[in-house]
Amino acid sequence: MTYRLDSDVIIPYDKFEPIDKNTKDNERWTWEEVKEKVDKKSKMVLQFVLHCSTPSKRENYIKELAKYIDVKIFGRCSGDSNCEKECEKNEIDQHMFYLSFENSICKDYVTEKFWRLKQIIVPIVMNREIHQHIAPNGSCIAASDFKSPKELANFLKQLASNKEEYIK
C-alpha cells in the first residue's frame, strides 16, 4: 500500500475525477469563475516549503529561478513562515504559478503540492515523467522541459502576459 501506481493498493494524495451528470455544481469551476479568478492574479510564482535542504536539490533550482522572476516563498526556510489556511488561499488567488517541487524525486511521488492546481493555479513540476500518468496533458509545466531556470522564467513571463494562453 503506497502512492506508487504499480502498488496492489494505491493511496494517492489526490486524483482527478471526471465531470459527469452526477457532478454537483459546487464540485466544478464554471468558465466564468475560472476567467474571473485568473483576471485577479497579479503575482508570478509561489511556493510553500517546509524542508530547506532536500534530496531533490529543489532549493538550488529555485534560487537560480528567483534571479529572473519574482518567487514568493512561505515556510521554514523563507523567513516568512506564518501563512495559515486563509493566507495560503489568498496567496494562491494572487499568484499565477506554483512551484510543486517535491522533496525527493521518486516514481509516481506526487504530494498535495501538485493538487493545489484545483484552486486555479498552474503547477510547475520538476520532471514531467513523474506526472505524465497522473495529470492530463497541458495541466502543468515541467522545469525539465527547459534548458535553464532563466528559460523557464522567460516562458512564465510570456504566459503571464497572455491570459488566454495561461488559461489553456
C-alpha positions in Angstrom: 0.0 0.0 0.0 1.8 3.1 -1.3 1.4 6.1 -3.6 3.0 4.2 -6.4 0.8 3.4 -9.3 2.1 -0.2 -9.5 1.1 -1.0 -5.9 -1.5 -3.5 -5.1 -3.3 -0.8 -3.2 -2.8 2.7 -4.3 -3.2 5.6 -1.8 -2.6 8.8 -3.7 -2.7 12.3 -2.1 -5.5 13.2 -4.5 -6.8 12.5 -8.0 -8.8 13.9 -10.9 -12.4 12.9 -11.0 -14.3 13.0 -14.3 -17.1 15.5 -14.5 -20.4 13.8 -15.4 -24.1 14.3 -14.8 -23.7 13.3 -11.1 -21.1 16.1 -10.5 -22.6 18.8 -8.3 -22.2 22.5 -9.3 -20.1 23.2 -6.2 -17.6 20.5 -7.3 -16.5 22.1 -10.5 -15.5 25.5 -11.8 -17.5 27.3 -14.4 -15.7 29.0 -17.3 -16.8 32.4 -15.9 -15.4 31.5 -12.5 -12.1 30.5 -14.0 -11.7 33.7 -16.0 -12.7 35.8 -13.0 -10.1 34.1 -10.8 -7.4 34.4 -13.5 -8.1 38.1 -14.1 -7.4 38.8 -10.4 -3.9 37.1 -10.5 -1.2 39.8 -10.5 1.8 38.0 -9.0 4.1 35.4 -10.6 5.5 32.4 -8.7 4.5 31.0 -5.3 5.9 28.2 -3.1 5.1 26.8 0.3 8.0 24.8 1.7 8.9 23.1 5.0 12.3 21.4 4.2 15.2 23.7 3.5 17.7 21.1 2.2 16.2 18.3 0.1 17.4 15.2 -1.8 15.9 16.7 -5.0 18.0 19.9 -4.6 14.9 21.9 -5.5 16.3 24.8 -3.4 19.2 25.3 -5.8 16.9 25.5 -8.9 14.6 27.9 -7.1 17.4 30.1 -6.0 18.5 30.4 -9.7 14.9 30.9 -10.9 14.4 33.8 -8.5 17.2 35.7 -10.2 14.9 36.0 -13.3 11.3 36.1 -11.9 9.6 37.0 -8.7 9.2 34.0 -6.5 7.3 34.3 -3.2 8.3 31.6 -0.7 6.5 30.8 2.6 7.8 28.3 5.0 10.6 27.5 7.5 13.4 28.4 5.1 12.0 31.7 3.8 11.9 33.8 6.9 8.2 34.2 6.2 6.7 31.1 7.8 3.4 32.4 9.1 0.9 31.6 6.4 -2.1 29.6 7.5 -5.1 28.4 5.6 -6.7 31.8 4.8 -3.3 33.3 3.9 -2.5 30.3 1.7 -5.8 30.7 -0.2 -5.2 34.4 -0.7 -1.7 33.8 -2.0 -2.9 31.2 -4.4 -5.6 33.5 -5.6 -3.0 36.2 -6.3 -0.3 34.1 -8.0 -0.3 32.6 -11.4 2.2 29.7 -10.9 3.0 27.3 -8.0 6.3 25.5 -7.5 5.2 22.0 -6.9 8.8 20.7 -6.5 8.9 17.6 -4.3 11.5 16.9 -1.6 12.5 13.8 -3.4 12.2 12.6 -7.0 10.6 9.1 -6.8 8.5 7.2 -9.2 4.8 8.4 -9.0 5.5 10.5 -6.0 3.1 13.4 -6.1 2.0 15.1 -2.9 -0.5 17.8 -2.0 1.7 20.4 -3.6 0.7 19.4 -7.1 -3.0 19.2 -6.3 -3.2 22.9 -5.5 -4.0 23.2 -9.2 -7.6 22.5 -8.3 -7.6 26.0 -6.8 -6.8 27.5 -10.2 -3.0 27.9 -10.1 -0.7 26.4 -12.6 1.8 23.9 -11.0 5.4 23.8 -12.1 6.8 20.4 -11.5 10.5 19.3 -11.7 10.1 16.4 -14.0 7.3 15.6 -16.5 7.8 11.8 -16.3 6.5 11.6 -12.8 3.3 13.4 -13.6 2.5 12.0 -17.1 0.3 9.2 -15.7 -1.4 11.4 -13.2 -2.1 14.7 -14.8 -3.8 15.5 -18.1 -1.5 16.8 -20.9 -1.1 20.6 -20.5 -2.2 20.7 -16.9 1.3 21.6 -15.6 4.6 23.0 -16.6 7.7 20.8 -16.2 11.0 22.6 -15.4 12.8 19.6 -17.1 11.4 20.8 -20.4 13.6 23.9 -20.2 17.4 24.2 -20.6 17.7 26.5 -17.6 15.7 28.3 -14.9 16.2 31.5 -17.0 14.5 29.9 -19.9 11.6 28.7 -17.7 11.3 32.3 -16.2 11.0 33.7 -19.8 8.3 31.2 -20.6 6.3 32.0 -17.5 6.5 35.8 -18.3 5.1 35.1 -21.7 2.2 33.1 -20.3 1.5 35.7 -17.7 1.3 38.4 -20.4 -1.3 36.3 -22.4 -4.2 35.3 -20.2 -5.8 33.2 -22.9 -2.6 31.1 -23.2 -2.3 30.9 -19.5 -5.9 29.5 -19.1 -5.1 26.8 -21.7 
